[in-house]
Amino acid sequence: MQTTNTTPSPALDPAKHKWNFLEVWVDPMQSPPYLLLLLGDESGDCQVLDPAEQYKLIKQCSSYEQAQLWLLEDEYEPLEGRLSEAEFS
């Protein structure tokens, strides 16, 4: 059976990336609210991705705290909850 990769950005395909968790962050001051994704890996590195820009890498951080601080400085707020890679295995 032939399959087709329909991922908008194959370089950042979460199924192929060794990710550990995913959080959604929102800028509630915009209408409609603007969303960014925070993707953390097993080594503690984090990436901030923009789903509106085909999951373009916005910020690379060496820790969750660094990514969180960057998002909070830009007035983003985390949505409640976190998806973990283990939930999809």
Secondary structure, DSSP 8 states (H G I E B T S, - for coil): -------S-GGG-TTTS-EEEEEEEEETTSSS-EEEEEEEETTS-EEEEEGGGTSEEEEEESSHHHHHHHHHHTT-EE-S--EEGGGG-
